[in-house]
Amino acid sequence: MDGIIVAKFGGSSLADGKQMSKVKNIVMSDNRRRYIVPSAPGKRNSKDHKITDLLYMCHQLASHGLNFDEVYNIIRGRFLGICEDLELEIDMGEILDGIEEDIRSGASQDYCASRGEYLNAIILSEYLGFEFIDAKELIMFDIRDKLDFKGTEDRIRDRLKDVPNAVIPGFYGIKPDGSIRTFSRGGSDITGSIIANGVGSILYENWTDVSGFLMADPNIVKNSKPIEIITYKELRELSYMGAPVLHEEAIFPVRSSGIPINIKNTNHPEDSGTMIVDDLSSISHAGSITGIAGRKGFTTITIEKTLMGGEKGFIRKVISVFEANDISIEHIPSGIDSISVIVANSEINSKLEKIKKEIHIYCNPDNIVCHPDMALIAVVGRGMIKTKGISAKVFTALAKAGVNIRMISQGSSELNIIIGIEDDDFERAIAAIYGAFE
Ligand code: ASP
């Protein structure tokens, strides 16, 4: 199956007939785009509703025995409107009636939510003249609700082997008992990646409404430069810190086979977008950074104890207090006689006093100091590996901008520098770092 491209289109790319016609032009302009994975219709404008949200709402109302006609009629109107715009002769009314009946008779939440992708794939397959293949024939979950990667791979290979073109709904698959299971929100990205891996495609295109990733948040840095190339690993570092354009689990299926992902803009298909490539590919921007991301709302708990380094098991004891309280840790920078534990405020919320008490009991420290309202910034890039002067540039820029640095941590892979600052300095710090590499 040489030269196949799998293309996934997001909700805004399929929100109405006009967007669908752009999708058709894109698909038809390259006959390697053989397998298409759609999301459910998204918002047409900021006040509009996502079909998936409405479907969750219908399920919620129905499960409380409440009338969901009004919400379902909005869904009905959207799908009938798309079919009308595209002049398709599908009996959408009948299919919609069937789903309404399923919801009324107690269909599961996952089944209800998945119908947006299901219906959109039927429409798109008719419009493109491609075969419709239900995701429940291909994407399999095991009894623990985990993706059955191997079983899914086999099914995709067998089922698609003689199918030249198909539209496969995103977001869901089937469980061993035959019921529908969805991925987490935004999960059509994962379906596309699984299909791309299963058919051995040369490229996984992810079509959305932005021309790829930007080096920094455009709300902070106006006219931020786009990221042309980024590796899977760099992207992991950035998306863990900022708002992801791509579902964070979507890179794993293609990563194992080294298939690149191209983030593209349905409204500007001529833009090259961002290419996400194998970690081993050559570095194109040595001496510079790939991107900057960050988040506010962290707390640092610093535990001081003289001669801490000589006491075996001290760090383990500290960490186990957090573990026992079900708090996940972001970073643990340490000094000679102190160790700091950084956690998200949302994790620690009302548990802080309890944690401090337990650290006193189990670790017998000299002192515990807490700093709330900290922001973390990740400066990411393979270009900094074995390159002198990158961190000097970052810290000079921060000093010039008058930003006080509370913590610095660099992973030993030299892929990122994590900087802890006051929440209030967040925007200024990102703008300053960006400016240093412009
Ligand atoms: N429609 C689903 C959602 O809104 C899945 C997706 O769009 O990827 O989360």
Residues whose N, C-alpha, C, O or C-beta is under 5 A from the ligand:
A	BS01	LIG	S39 A40 T52 F171 R185 G186 G187 S188 D189
